[in-house]
Amino acid sequence: MELLLASASPRRAELLTQLGFSFRVCPADIDERPLAAERPDAYVLRIASEKAQAVAAGGPPGLVLAADTAIDLDGCILGKPQDREAAAVMLRALSGRSHRVLTAIALCRGELMHSEVVVTEVQFAELSDADIRAYVATGEADDKAGSYAIQGRAAQFVRRIDGSYSAVVGLPLYETVIALRSLGYRAATPHTE
């Protein structure tokens, strides 16, 4: 059974590869705009599920894995910034505060569907305007939920994390492996003599 990753995210591909999974990248093309009054957890769950279903319906046969990540700040969804000005606004909002990183995974094989949301609490240090300008200028915030990459230069802003580090990067590895196993898929194990 082939594993299909319904994501163009190099970070998700890297995380799966690090665990020894073989997969084909099959990005899903769906509308990712939040619905009116949609809660952040419902949003990421819906988007991950729609990605998985879109690839399962139109792609090659196999087990489809999709994920979606968003920031929940006081019930507001912080997705990817539209431009660097928007990135700076998001980082100012996160400065000196805790927020929730929500990453949903969805697995689809035929009629079988598994989905769940993993929540990680992240506390940011106080960021100066100079910190924000310098970080945004690197371009690292451009395509990241909440305008930061915890695995990159933004690691210096994180005072504390409670939950799954890999979920903040974009794919909760523990939960993903458990879900894959529950649907009969396992990573290839190296052959030893």
C-alpha positions, 0 to 999 in steps of 0.5 A: 500500500502506497502512502500519499502525502497530501501536502507540498510542505517540505517540513512535513516531508522531512519529518516523515522521511526522518522516521523512515517512511516512503511516500509520494507527494500529492498536494491537494488543491482546496480552498483554505479560507476559514468559514464564518465563525469557524473555531480554530480546532474545527478549521484545521480538522476540516482543512486536513480532512478535505485535503485527504479526501481530495487526494483520495478521490482524484489521486492514485490509490493508497493511504492518504495522509494530510495535515494542517496547522494554524495558530489559535490566539484567543480564539482567532485563527492565525494562518499564513501571512499574506505579506511581510506587513501581515507577518509583523502584525502577527508576531506583535500579537504573539509577543510576550504571550502564550498561544495554541498551535493546532495541527490536525492530521487526517488519514483516508483509505477508501471509506476509512477515515481517521482525523484528530487535532493535536494541541501544543501551547507555546509561550513567546518572549517579549519581541522588540520592533527590531526583533520583528523587523529582523526576523520578517526580513529573513523571509522565514515567516512568509509561508508559516502559520502564525508567521514563524518557524519554531525549527528556524530562527524563531526558536530564539523567541520561544520561552516554553513549549508544552506539547508536541514539538513536531506538531508545531513544525507541521506534523505530530509524529507520535500521533501520526505513527499511531494513526498510520499503524491503526490503518495497517501502515508501517515504516520500512524497517532497515534490513540487518544481517 
